[in-house]
Amino acid sequence: MVAELILVRHGQSLANVAFIAANAEGLLEAAVSGRDAEVPLTETGEEQAAAVGKWLAALPEEHRPQAVITSPYLRARETWRIAAASSGLDLPAPRTDDRLVDRLMGELELLTHAAVAARYPDEAARRAEAGEFEYVPPGGESFADIAIRLKSFLDDLHTDHAGQRVIVVAHDAVVLMMRAVIEQLSWDEVLEVEREAGSVRNASITRFDGGPGELTLDRYNVIDHLPPT
């Protein structure tokens, strides 16, 4: 298996800011358009990515990543690009993996809460009936589906990068469900993780140690490296 797995959530994106504001006001539209895959970082997100780079630069050489894999989404790719440049290190070239994308919301992609309620009035009942783990948005995927693709990703990761230190840059759903897959958590246990640690923060660092022969959580959702806000 891999010697170490570090998970980094992308820096703050335009959608992170726009949807909090729009949902708070009950708006039908948020100040973001286009495809979710192409949503850019904010200036704060870029600063957070640079801080990840400084954190990498401070690592001893024997703890620096030997392989880098990112979500294909712009906000994840840009987070790594800025972090790598900020580090000043000669780091491995990244590759992308489609199994690291954010949760696919299908027809609900980039819709505010108010817009979903207006255009898809039956979805709230469907969601309640299915339960959050199994609920599938129209044309999208459930958290159970995310777990399946991440299990496949991890199986290949251990084969392709056995004994290596790997860094993954992706999304909050990926970081959370990676814990579920690695630690074999039930959905209730996943919810308990969120209750105790809060949502996965932008540019946070989660680390698993593969030294003991299995991946063991070392730290989760840490932002000590980020500038104060």
N, C-alpha and C positions, 0 to 999 in steps of 0.2 A: 504494500500500500504506500501511499505518499507519506513522506516524513513529516510534513506540516501542511496544513490548509488554512490560509487566511482569506476571510471573506470581507470585502469592502462594499458597502452600499455607495452608489453614486452620490456625488454632491447635489446640493439643492438644485432642483430643476424649475423651470418656469411654471410647469403644471403644479408642482408642490405648493407654490405660492398662490397661483391663480385660483385653484380649486378650494383652498381653505377660505379665501375671501368670498368667492361666489357662493359657496354652500352656506357660509355664515349669513349672507344676505338673502338667501333663497332665490338666487338668480337662475334663469334658464340658460345663460351663456357664461362661460368663463373667458378670461382674457388670454386664451391660447387656442390655436387652430392647427390644422394639419393632422398628421398621423402621430400617434403616441410614440412610435419608434424614432421620430425626428424631433422630439421636444428637446430644446437646448438647456444647458445649465444657466443659472442666473450668475451675476457677478459674485454673489456670496458663494454659490456652488463652485465657481472657479477658484476662489480663495480656499475653500475647504479642500479641493483637490490638490492644490499646491501644498497645503499642510500635510496631506497624506504623503506627498513626496518628501517633505522634510523629515517626517517620521521614518520613512524608508532609509533616508540618508544616514540617520542616527543608528541604524541597526549595525551590529558587527557583521563583517563580511560573511562569516559562516552562517548567518541567519537571513541573508538576503534571498529573495525568491529566485528560483531557477526556471520557473515556467509561469506564464501569465495568460489567463483566459478571461475574456470579458463577454458580457452580453453584447449582441450586435446593435443594441439601441444606442443612439447618439450620446445620450447623457452618461452612459457607462464608458463608452469608448473615449469620450472627451475627459472624463475623470481620470482615466489611466494615462492618457496622453499628457495632460497637465502635470499629474503626479510624477511621471517618469522624467519629464523635463525639469521639474522643480528639484528633483532629487540630485541631479548632476551625476548620476551613476550610469554605468554601462549595463542596463537591464535587458532581460530577454525581450525580443519582439513579441507583442501580444498576438494571440489568435482569438477569434470569436467562436461561440458555440450557441446555436439557436435554442438549446435546451435551457439556457440561462436568461431567457427573456422574462419580462415582467408578466404578471398574470394577464392572460388574454381575456379581454372583456367583451369581445365580439361587437354586437350592435350597440352596446353601452359604452364603448370606448370614448373617452373624453367628454362624457355627459355629466352635468351636475346632478345632484340629488333631485332638484326640482324638475329638471328635464326628463330624468328617468321616470319620475312619478307621473308627469304629464303625457309622455309618449308611450310608456309601457306600464299602464296602471295595474296590470296583473302580476308584475314582477315581485312586489313586496310579499304577496301571498305565496308565490312559488318559492321564494327564498326562505320564508318561514317554514314552509312544509318540508323542504329538502334539508334544511339545516345548513349552516355556513360552510361546513367541510365539503358537502356534496352538491351545493347549489351551483348550477351552470348557467351563467348569463346567456342570452340568445346568441349563438355563434361563438361563445367563449369557452372558458374552461373553469373547472372547480379547483379548490385547493388539493383535492385528492388527485386530480390530473397533474398538478405541479409536482406532487410527491413522486408520481410515476416517472416523469421525465428527469427529475433530479436523481432518482435511484439509478436510472440508465447512465446519466452523466457521471456519477460517482464510480460506477463499475468500470467505465472506460478510463476514468482519471487514474484509478489505482493501477490499471494495466499499463497505461501509456506513460505514467510518470512515477512509477514505483521508486521509492527512496528519495524523491525530490521534494523540495519546498515549493509549494504552488500558491499563487495568489489569484483569487477570482474577484472580479469587479462586476457587480450586478445590482439587484433590486431588493427592496424590503421583503417582498414575498419569497424571493429566492433564499435570502439569508434565514428567514424564519423557518421555512420548510426544509432547508438543509439541516437545521437542527433536528427537526422532526424525523427526517430520514436517518441521519447518522445515529441519533440517540434512541430511535424507535419509540418516539413519543406518541401517545394517543392525542386525539384532538383536544380533549379536556386539558391535557398536560401542555399542549401548545398554547391554549388560552391562558393557562397559569403563567407561562413564560411571559406573555404579553402583559399580564396584570402586574407581575413583579418588576419587569425591566422596561415596560413601556414599548411603544412602537420602535421599529428599527430606525435609528437616526441616520440622517444624511452623512456620508463620509465616515460612518462608524466602522470600527474594526472588530471582527470576531475571529478568534483563532482556535484551531484544533491541533493538538499535538498527536502525531502518529507514532511517536517513539515507543509507547508501551505495546505496540502490535495491534492497536485499534485506535481509532480517532477519539481523543478525549478532549472535552471542552476546556480551554485554558482561560479564555475571556470572551465576553459577549457584549456587543453593542457599546463599545468603549469609544469615547470622544475626547479623551484627555489631550490628544494631540492637536485638537482644533483651537483656533483663536477664540477668545471669549466673545459672546454675542450680547 
